[in-house]
């Protein structure tokens, strides 16, 4: 742990609440409508109890995994979240450097505030690119081509957002990104009227394709040689269809509870997918909801192969409790130290207490097998 930094994710959250303008803090932390699913994302983790097994050799703990052929020292990776310049002037460049320093994977968001080229040139690391499908397919195709030509290793297609969820905090605040956080993947949105709601919501309604379907997975496969992962799967049925469609992997996620309220918590959805045998248990990530560093252990026990620092987290399940994006709020530090610290904190949690009695080999076994 680096000196003079918060010691857990909750302390970063408290820092963010003090430092960020209310509009931006609410944007980072808010969910859809009543925020029932946002609360349940963490409450569901609270229902998972750890069953430590004793007298297990813990002298050698192997937390490494192989994801799409790439070796990583732990199952902790950085999920796609937008507008990192809301928290740090270097934006996603700082996040990329921190992920590289931790030898882990970063998924660059379509709504990043730094250009694909900036992030690619900032450091040598494994990166995937997250994509939305526009009504104008040329925009999506151009983003894919730029990512592929700049060394990104996979495309993560978000499949749960044919239109933006009703995020009432953003509507109430008339959410607009600051000048230094212009969304790299978006066309100019400054001329949109926000007198009665969120500028981002209006932009998404005008540009995202509500006819998004399984046919678009085929279209995406036709324009890139990169493997394609589908992000936003929450049912065993759709997981099976993703495999049939030729997806290289899936990311189990409810979009951090920002899309459909009263959808299942991510960890509950993951349990359904794994139990149904829809996909190999080593391939999923949890989506949104980790509230504390300990949730990494609980997720490992549920069958996570890769634990993504998520879009959304909460500190406790009470109404309107503080929540946010761990990596993004950690970026409030003046450089990449905060992000590195957060990644190390979550990784370290998988080691204590009696870690190997819960999960000893992240790359090949689930907790129930040990």
C-alpha positions in Angstrom: 0.0 0.0 0.0 1.4 3.4 -0.9 1.8 6.0 1.8 -0.8 8.6 2.6 -3.5 7.0 0.5 -6.9 5.8 1.6 -6.8 2.2 2.8 -10.0 0.9 1.3 -12.5 1.7 -1.4 -15.0 3.3 1.0 -12.5 6.0 2.0 -12.0 6.8 -1.7 -15.7 7.2 -2.0 -15.8 9.7 0.9 -13.1 11.6 -0.8 -15.0 11.7 -4.1 -18.2 13.0 -2.4 -16.2 15.9 -0.9 -14.2 16.7 -4.1 -16.7 16.4 -7.0 -19.5 18.8 -8.0 -22.9 17.3 -7.1 -23.9 16.8 -10.7 -20.8 14.7 -11.5 -20.9 12.8 -8.2 -24.5 11.9 -8.9 -23.7 10.9 -12.4 -21.0 8.5 -11.2 -23.1 7.1 -8.4 -26.7 7.1 -9.7 -28.8 4.2 -11.0 -32.1 3.9 -12.9 -35.5 5.0 -11.6 -36.1 3.8 -8.0 -32.5 2.4 -7.7 -33.8 -0.9 -6.4 -31.3 -2.9 -8.5 -28.6 -0.5 -7.4 -29.2 -1.3 -3.8 -29.6 -5.0 -4.5 -26.3 -5.1 -6.3 -24.6 -4.9 -2.9 -27.3 -6.5 -0.8 -26.9 -9.7 -2.9 -23.2 -9.8 -2.0 -24.2 -9.5 1.6 -26.2 -12.8 1.3 -23.0 -14.7 0.2 -21.2 -16.2 3.2 -17.7 -17.4 3.0 -17.0 -21.0 4.1 -13.3 -21.2 4.8 -11.7 -24.6 4.8 -8.9 -25.1 7.3 -5.6 -27.0 7.2 -5.1 -26.3 3.5 -1.6 -25.5 2.2 -1.5 -21.7 1.6 2.2 -21.4 1.0 1.7 -21.0 -2.7 -1.3 -19.1 -4.0 -1.7 -18.8 -7.7 -4.1 -15.9 -8.6 -3.2 -15.8 -12.2 -5.7 -16.3 -15.0 -5.6 -16.6 -18.8 -8.2 -14.5 -20.6 -8.5 -14.9 -24.3 -4.9 -16.1 -24.4 -3.5 -13.3 -22.3 -1.9 -14.1 -18.9 -2.6 -11.9 -16.0 -1.3 -12.2 -12.4 -4.8 -11.9 -10.8 -8.4 -11.9 -11.9 -8.8 -8.2 -11.2 -9.4 -6.2 -14.3 -10.7 -2.7 -15.0 -14.2 -2.4 -16.5 -15.3 0.2 -19.0 -16.5 3.4 -17.3 -16.8 6.7 -19.1 -15.6 10.3 -18.6 -12.6 9.7 -16.3 -11.7 13.4 -16.7 -14.6 14.1 -14.3 -12.2 12.9 -11.6 -8.7 13.4 -13.0 -7.3 15.8 -15.7 -5.4 12.9 -17.3 -8.5 10.9 -17.6 -8.2 7.4 -19.0 -4.5 7.9 -19.7 -3.9 7.8 -15.9 -6.1 4.7 -15.6 -4.3 3.0 -18.4 -0.9 3.6 -16.8 -2.1 2.3 -13.5 -3.5 -0.8 -15.0 -0.3 -1.4 -16.9 1.7 -0.9 -13.7 -0.4 -3.6 -12.1 -0.1 -5.9 -15.2 -3.8 -6.1 -15.6 -6.3 -5.5 -18.4 -8.2 -2.3 -19.0 -11.4 -2.1 -21.1 -11.5 1.4 -22.6 -15.0 2.9 -22.6 -16.7 4.1 -25.8 -17.6 7.2 -23.7 -14.0 7.8 -22.7 -12.8 11.4 -22.3 -9.4 10.5 -24.0 -8.9 9.5 -27.5 -8.2 5.9 -28.5 -4.9 7.0 -29.8 -3.9 8.8 -26.6 -4.6 5.8 -24.5 -2.8 3.4 -26.9 0.3 5.5 -26.9 0.4 6.2 -23.1 1.8 2.8 -22.1 2.4 -0.8 -23.2 -0.5 -2.9 -21.9 -3.3 -5.2 -22.8 -6.5 -3.3 -23.7 -9.9 -4.1 -25.0 -12.4 -1.6 -26.4 -16.0 -1.2 -25.4 -18.5 -0.3 -28.2 -22.1 0.8 -28.6 -24.0 0.4 -31.9 -25.2 3.6 -33.5 -28.0 4.2 -35.9 -25.2 5.3 -38.2 -23.1 2.2 -38.4 -20.2 4.1 -39.9 -19.5 5.7 -36.5 -19.3 2.3 -34.8 -17.3 0.8 -37.6 -14.8 3.7 -37.5 -14.3 3.3 -33.8 -13.7 -0.4 -34.2 -11.1 0.2 -36.9 -9.3 2.8 -34.9 -9.1 0.4 -31.9 -7.9 -2.5 -34.0 -5.3 -0.4 -35.7 -3.9 0.9 -32.4 -3.4 -2.5 -30.8 -6.6 -3.2 -28.8 -7.0 -6.9 -28.4 -10.8 -7.4 -28.3 -14.1 -5.6 -28.8 -16.6 -5.5 -25.9 -20.0 -5.0 -27.4 -22.5 -3.5 -24.9 -25.8 -5.3 -25.6 -28.1 -4.0 -22.9 -28.3 -0.3 -24.0 -30.5 0.0 -27.2 -31.6 3.2 -25.4 -30.4 4.9 -22.2 -32.1 3.9 -18.9 -34.0 6.6 -17.0 -31.4 8.0 -14.6 -33.4 10.4 -12.6 -30.5 12.1 -10.9 -29.0 13.1 -14.3 -32.4 14.3 -15.4 -32.9 16.4 -12.2 -29.3 17.8 -12.5 -29.6 18.4 -16.3 -26.4 16.5 -16.5 -23.7 17.8 -18.9 -20.0 16.8 -19.0 -17.5 19.6 -18.3 -15.3 21.0 -21.1 -12.3 18.8 -20.3 -14.4 15.6 -20.3 -15.9 15.7 -23.8 -16.8 12.1 -24.7 -14.3 10.9 -27.3 -16.7 8.5 -29.0 -19.6 11.0 -29.3 -20.4 13.5 -31.9 -20.8 17.1 -30.6 -23.7 17.5 -28.1 -23.3 21.0 -26.9 -26.2 22.3 -29.0 -28.8 20.0 -27.3 -31.4 21.6 -25.1 -31.2 20.6 -21.5 -34.0 22.7 -20.0 -36.0 19.6 -19.2 -33.5 16.9 -18.6 -30.1 15.2 -19.2 -28.1 16.2 -22.3 -26.6 12.7 -22.4 -30.0 11.1 -22.3 -31.2 13.2 -25.2 -28.1 12.4 -27.2 -28.4 8.7 -26.6 -32.0 8.7 -27.6 -31.1 10.4 -30.9 -28.1 8.2 -31.8 -28.1 4.8 -30.2 -29.9 2.1 -32.3 -33.0 0.7 -30.6 -33.2 -2.0 -33.2 -30.0 -3.6 -31.9 -30.3 -7.4 -32.2 -28.3 -10.6 -32.6 -27.9 -9.7 -36.3 -25.6 -6.9 -35.2 -23.2 -9.4 -33.6 -22.8 -11.0 -37.0 -22.3 -7.5 -38.5 -19.6 -6.7 -36.0 -17.8 -10.0 -36.7 -17.8 -9.1 -40.4 -15.9 -5.9 -39.9 -13.2 -7.0 -37.4 -10.8 -9.9 -36.9 -10.7 -9.2 -33.1 -12.6 -11.5 -30.7 -15.9 -10.1 -29.5 -17.2 -10.2 -26.0 -20.9 -9.4 -25.2 -21.4 -7.2 -22.1 -24.8 -7.0 -20.4 -25.8 -10.7 -20.3 -27.9 -11.5 -17.2 -29.8 -14.7 -18.2 -28.7 -18.3 -19.0 -30.8 -18.1 -22.2 -28.9 -15.1 -23.5 -25.6 -16.6 -22.5 -26.3 -19.7 -24.6 -27.4 -17.5 -27.5 -24.1 -15.5 -27.2 -22.2 -18.8 -27.5 -24.3 -19.8 -30.5 -23.6 -16.3 -32.1 -19.9 -16.9 -31.9 -19.0 -14.6 -29.1 -15.5 -15.2 -27.7 -16.9 -14.5 -24.2 -19.5 -12.8 -22.1 -19.6 -10.2 -19.3 -22.4 -10.8 -16.9 -23.5 -7.3 -16.0 -26.7 -5.2 -15.3 -24.8 -2.1 -16.4 -24.3 -1.1 -12.8 -28.1 -0.9 -12.3 -28.2 2.1 -14.7 -30.4 0.6 -17.3 -33.3 -1.5 -16.1 -34.5 -1.1 -12.6 -35.7 -4.3 -10.8 -33.4 -6.4 -12.9 -31.5 -9.1 -11.0 -28.4 -8.1 -9.1 -25.2 -9.0 -11.1 -24.0 -11.6 -8.7 -27.4 -13.3 -8.8 -27.4 -13.3 -12.6 -23.9 -14.7 -12.7 -25.0 -17.6 -10.4 -27.9 -18.4 -12.9 -25.5 -18.4 -15.8 -22.9 -20.6 -14.1 -25.4 -23.1 -12.7 -27.1 -23.5 -16.0 -23.8 -24.4 -17.6 -24.4 -21.8 -20.2 -20.7 -20.9 -20.4 -17.4 -22.0 -18.9 -17.3 -20.7 -15.4 -13.9 -19.1 -15.8 -15.1 -16.6 -18.3 -17.4 -14.2 -16.6 -17.0 -10.9 -14.8 -19.4 -9.6 -12.1 -20.6 -6.4 -13.8 -21.6 -3.9 -11.1 -22.0 -3.9 -7.4 -18.8 -4.6 -5.4 -19.1 -2.5 -2.4 -16.0 -3.4 -0.4 -12.7 -5.1 -1.1 -14.1 -8.3 0.5 -16.6 -8.8 -2.3 -13.8 -10.1 -4.5 -13.6 -13.2 -2.3 -17.4 -13.6 -2.3 -17.4 -13.3 -6.1 -14.7 -15.9 -6.4 -16.8 -18.2 -4.4 -19.7 -17.7 -6.8 -17.7 -18.7 -9.9 -16.1 -15.5 -11.2 -13.2 -16.1 -13.5 -12.4 -12.4 -13.9 -13.4 -9.9 -11.3 -14.0 -6.5 -12.9 -13.8 -3.4 -10.8 -17.2 -2.4 -11.8 -19.3 0.4 -13.1 -21.1 0.8 -9.8 -20.5 0.0 -6.1 -22.2 0.8 -2.8 -20.9 1.1 0.7 -24.1 -0.2 2.5 -27.6 -1.1 1.4 -29.5 1.7 3.0 -31.5 4.1 0.9 -29.4 6.5 -1.2 -26.2 5.2 0.4 -23.0 6.3 -1.2 -21.8 4.3 -4.2 -19.6 4.9 -7.2 -17.0 3.6 -9.6 -13.9 2.5 -7.6 -11.4 3.2 -10.3 -12.9 6.5 -11.2 -13.1 7.8 -7.7 -9.6 6.6 -7.0 -8.5 8.8 -10.0 -9.2 11.8 -7.8 -5.6 11.5 -6.7 -3.3 13.8 -8.7 -1.8 10.8 -10.6 -2.2 7.1 -11.1 -1.3 6.2 -7.5 -4.9 6.1 -6.3 -5.9 3.7 -9.1 -2.9 1.5 -8.5 -3.7 1.4 -4.8 -7.3 0.4 -5.4 -6.3 -2.4 -7.7 -3.7 -3.7 -5.2 -6.2 -3.4 -2.4 -8.8 -5.6 -4.1 -6.2 -8.1 -5.2 -4.8 -8.3 -1.7 -8.2 -9.0 -0.3 -8.2 -12.3 -2.2 -5.3 -13.3 0.0 -6.6 -12.7 3.5 -7.8 -14.2 5.7 -7.2 -17.9 4.9 -7.5 -17.0 1.2 -6.4 -20.2 -0.4 -8.9 -22.1 1.7 -11.5 -20.2 -0.3 -9.8 -19.9 -3.7 -6.3 -21.3 -4.3 -6.1 -21.4 -8.0 -8.1 -18.7 -9.7 -7.3 -20.0 -13.2 -8.8 -23.5 -12.9 -10.9 -24.0 -9.8 -14.0 -22.6 -8.1 -14.3 -22.3 -4.4 -16.7 -25.2 -4.2 -14.0 -27.5 -5.7 -11.5 -26.8 -3.0 
